[in-house]
Amino acid sequence: MTILVPSQEVLIGLLRRICQTPAPTFAETARGELIAELWQQAGAEVSRDSVGNVMAELAGSGPRVLLAAHLDTIFDPDTDVTVKESGGRLCAPGIGDNSASLAIVTALLQALQAAPEAPPRPRLTLAATVGEEGLGDLRGIRQLLSLRPQDFDLMIAVDGHLGTIVHAAVGSKRYEVELSAKGGHSWGDFPSPSAVHALGEAIQALTRLKLPSAPRTTFNVGQVWGGTSINAIAQRAGFNLDLRSLDAGVLASLEAEAVARLRRVAKRHGVELTLRVVGNRPAATVPNEQLVTAAQAALLEVGVTPCLSAGSTDANAAMAVGLPAIAFGVYHGGDAHRLTEWLEPASLRLGYRALWRLLESLAGA
């Protein structure tokens, strides 16, 4: 079957509309409405659930495939997301992650709906999901899978750079750490316990965590806050902590040691420690070799060298419930999660073709 490839102008037009519709995690409504409108205009029957996921069902043959691309970005609502051209690239916050994926999934739906004869394809559920990024903690895909636990045979998260196949789920545990103290005046009440002083030692204690060389395991303090004035001993301070590993047991041990270190520091400084879990993504692997092989073949067919990787995507939630899943990248670009994010326009058609070939190969699986 000849691949129905849209023009680059069509793909870029979709990309601009999607990227320039802000979609911070927990505020994806406007972008969700845009996607629903685009899918409805293509002739699909669209539904939305209570958390804001947008879904469409497409008939086909073979396995039941959930094809998901997340709606949200990491950027604040007031971030300038205007798409600009520079040196042959398209630049804007969120242009690749995940506007490009949404544009390609939308273009694919448009082509399938417009085809005079139904091209070979598996039975598809298209989903634009909320809450994939950061503290969203995969809430959209988790909601979908919890409501439809037996509806799918395979899951593909459209997310990431072209050529990358995420075949294993990196687990993460995330904490909001808050330290509280009596505080006071920096001269008159010294040496009253300081939340900021305790925070500094707490972070230093975390930097001394011993990590295994394998499986890959990481930690990060990504945000820090606290204090009220240069001449006030801080009453409150805090930070966000991200712990990750490919192995669930290693992650649990890392979490236990990190928490123990934080408790010891708080006790030494005489401050109160409050820990709040704000993220819990499962580490998982599943028997997904058939899906991985099909994805590799699809990439090679369009001239792209495949690269297997572990990552944290919507596919985590599918793997956690035993559903064979991967994440499949569809664009060339860089600087994801930065204001300087960019994308190579010509890669969109290549990514589209690769995804089409993958779905076509699954139709008879």
Long-range contacts (C-beta under 8 A, 24 or more apart in sequence): 1-119, 1-120, 1-360, 3-353, 3-356, 3-357, 4-111, 4-112, 4-114, 4-115, 4-119, 4-356, 5-111, 5-349, 5-352, 5-353, 5-356, 6-107, 6-110, 6-111, 6-349, 6-352, 8-345, 8-346, 8-348, 8-349, 10-107, 11-103, 11-104, 11-107, 11-345, 11-348, 11-349, 11-352, 12-90, 12-345, 12-348, 14-38, 14-103, 14-106, 14-107, 15-83, 15-90, 15-95, 15-99, 15-100, 15-103, 15-343, 15-348, 16-83, 18-99, 18-102, 18-103, 18-106, 19-81, 19-83, 19-92, 19-94, 19-95, 19-99, 20-81, 20-82, 20-83, 20-92, 21-81, 22-73, 22-75, 22-77, 22-79, 22-81, 23-71, 23-72, 23-73, 23-94, 24-72, 24-73, 24-74, 24-75, 24-76, 24-77, 25-72, 25-73, 25-74, 25-130, 25-131, 25-132, 25-133, 25-134, 25-135, 25-136, 26-72, 26-130, 26-131, 26-135, 26-136, 27-77, 28-52, 28-71, 28-72, 28-130, 28-131, 31-71, 31-72, 31-102, 31-128, 32-71, 32-128, 32-130, 35-71, 35-102, 35-106, 35-128, 38-106, 38-110, 39-106, 39-109, 39-126, 42-106, 42-109, 42-110, 42-113, 42-114, 43-113, 43-114, 44-109, 44-113, 44-126, 49-143, 49-144, 49-147, 50-143, 51-130, 51-131, 51-139, 51-140, 51-143, 52-130, 52-140, 53-127, 53-128, 53-129, 53-130, 53-140, 53-141, 53-143, 53-144, 54-127, 54-128, 55-125, 55-126, 55-127, 55-128, 55-144, 56-109, 56-125, 56-126, 57-124, 57-125, 57-126, 58-109, 58-112, 58-113, 58-121, 58-123, 58-124, 58-125, 58-126, 59-118, 59-123, 60-118, 60-120, 60-121, 60-122, 60-123, 60-124, 60-363, 61-120, 61-121, 61-122, 61-123, 61-363, 61-364, 62-122, 62-123, 62-362, 62-363, 62-364, 62-365, 63-122, 63-123, 63-153, 63-154, 63-362, 63-365, 64-122, 64-123, 64-125, 64-151, 64-152, 64-153, 64-154, 65-122, 65-123, 65-124, 65-125, 65-152, 65-153, 65-154, 65-155, 65-156, 65-359, 65-362, 66-125, 66-127, 66-144, 66-151, 66-152, 66-154, 66-155, 66-156, 66-318, 66-323, 67-105, 67-124, 67-125, 67-126, 67-127, 67-156, 67-158, 67-359, 68-126, 68-127, 68-128, 68-129, 68-141, 68-144, 68-155, 68-156, 68-157, 68-158, 68-314, 69-98, 69-101, 69-102, 69-104, 69-105, 69-127, 69-128, 69-129, 69-157, 69-158, 69-159, 70-98, 70-101, 70-128, 70-129, 70-130, 70-131, 70-132, 70-133, 70-140, 70-141, 70-157, 70-159, 70-314, 71-98, 71-102, 71-128, 71-129, 71-130, 71-132, 71-140, 72-98, 72-130, 72-131, 72-132, 72-133, 72-136, 73-97, 73-98, 73-99, 73-133, 74-133, 74-134, 74-337, 75-339, 79-339, 86-342, 88-344, 88-345, 89-333, 89-342, 89-343, 89-344, 89-345, 90-342, 90-343, 90-344, 90-345, 91-340, 91-341, 91-342, 91-343, 92-341, 93-338, 93-339, 93-341, 94-341, 95-333, 95-341, 95-342, 95-343, 96-161, 96-331, 96-333, 96-334, 96-336, 96-341, 96-342, 96-343, 97-159, 97-160, 97-336, 97-337, 97-341, 98-132, 98-158, 98-159, 100-330, 100-331, 100-333, 100-343, 100-348, 100-351, 101-158, 101-159, 101-330, 101-331, 102-128, 103-348, 104-158, 104-330, 104-331, 104-348, 104-351, 104-352, 104-355, 105-158, 105-355, 107-352, 108-352, 108-355, 108-356, 108-359, 119-360, 120-360, 120-363, 120-364, 121-359, 121-360, 121-362, 121-363, 122-154, 122-359, 122-362, 122-363, 122-365, 124-359, 125-151, 125-152, 129-314, 132-159, 132-313, 132-314, 134-279, 135-174, 135-278, 135-279, 137-174, 137-278, 137-279, 137-280, 137-281, 138-281, 138-314, 138-316, 138-317, 140-314, 141-314, 141-317, 141-318, 142-317, 145-317, 145-318, 145-321, 145-323, 149-321, 152-318, 152-323, 153-323, 153-324, 154-291, 154-323, 154-324, 154-325, 154-362, 155-314, 155-315, 155-318, 155-323, 155-324, 155-325, 155-326, 156-291, 156-315, 156-325, 156-326, 156-327, 156-328, 156-358, 157-313, 157-314, 157-315, 157-318, 157-325, 157-326, 157-327, 157-328, 158-327, 158-328, 158-330, 158-355, 159-313, 159-314, 159-315, 159-327, 159-328, 159-329, 160-311, 160-313, 160-327, 160-328, 160-329, 160-330, 161-329, 161-331, 161-332, 161-333, 162-299, 162-304, 162-329, 162-330, 162-331, 162-332, 162-347, 162-350, 162-351, 162-354, 163-299, 163-304, 163-305, 163-306, 163-307, 163-329, 164-306, 164-307, 164-309, 164-311, 164-327, 164-328, 164-329, 165-292, 165-295, 165-296, 165-299, 165-306, 165-307, 165-308, 165-309, 165-326, 165-327, 165-328, 165-329, 166-309, 166-310, 166-311, 166-313, 166-315, 166-326, 166-327, 166-328, 167-285, 167-288, 167-292, 167-308, 167-309, 167-310, 167-326, 168-246, 168-284, 168-285, 168-310, 168-311, 168-319, 169-281, 169-282, 169-283, 169-284, 169-285, 169-310, 169-311, 169-312, 169-313, 169-315, 169-316, 169-319, 169-320, 170-216, 170-244, 170-245, 170-246, 170-281, 170-283, 170-310, 170-311, 170-312, 170-316, 171-244, 171-245, 171-246, 171-247, 171-248, 171-251, 171-281, 171-282, 171-283, 171-284, 171-316, 172-242, 172-243, 172-244, 172-251, 172-279, 172-280, 172-281, 172-312, 173-243, 173-244, 173-251, 173-255, 173-277, 173-279, 173-280, 173-281, 174-240, 174-241, 174-242, 174-243, 174-277, 174-278, 174-279, 174-280, 175-240, 175-241, 175-243, 175-258, 175-275, 175-276, 175-277, 175-278, 176-238, 176-240, 176-275, 176-276, 176-278, 177-202, 177-238, 177-239, 177-240, 177-241, 177-262, 177-273, 177-274, 177-275, 178-236, 178-237, 178-238, 178-273, 178-274, 178-275, 178-276, 179-226, 179-236, 179-237, 179-238, 179-266, 179-269, 179-271, 179-272, 179-273, 179-274, 180-235, 180-236, 180-271, 180-272, 180-274, 181-233, 181-234, 181-235, 181-236, 181-269, 181-270, 181-271, 181-272, 182-233, 182-235, 183-232, 183-233, 183-234, 183-235, 184-232, 184-233, 185-231, 185-232, 185-233, 186-230, 186-231, 186-232, 186-233, 187-231, 189-233, 190-233, 192-233, 193-233, 193-269, 193-270, 193-271, 194-233, 194-234, 194-269, 194-271, 195-226, 195-227, 195-234, 195-235, 195-236, 195-237, 195-271, 196-226, 196-227, 196-234, 196-237, 197-234, 197-269, 198-237, 198-265, 198-266, 198-269, 198-271, 199-224, 199-226, 199-237, 199-238, 199-239, 201-265, 201-268, 201-269, 202-239, 202-261, 202-262, 202-265, 202-266, 203-239, 205-261, 205-262, 205-264, 205-265, 206-241, 206-258, 206-261, 206-262, 208-261, 209-254, 209-257, 209-258, 209-261, 211-254, 212-250, 215-245, 215-246, 215-247, 215-250, 216-245, 216-246, 216-310, 217-244, 217-245, 217-246, 217-247, 217-250, 217-251, 217-254, 218-242, 218-243, 218-244, 218-245, 219-243, 219-244, 219-254, 219-258, 240-278, 242-279, 244-312, 245-283, 246-283, 246-310, 247-283, 248-282, 248-283, 248-284, 251-283, 281-312, 281-316, 282-316, 282-317, 282-319, 282-320, 284-316, 284-319, 284-320, 285-319, 286-318, 286-319, 286-322, 286-323, 286-324, 286-325, 287-324, 288-319, 288-324, 288-325, 288-326, 290-324, 290-365, 291-324, 291-325, 291-326, 291-362, 292-326, 294-358, 294-361, 294-362, 294-365, 295-326, 295-328, 295-358, 297-357, 297-361, 298-354, 298-355, 298-357, 298-358, 298-361, 299-354, 301-354, 301-357, 302-350, 302-353, 302-354, 302-357, 303-350, 304-350, 304-354, 328-354, 328-355, 328-358, 330-354, 330-355
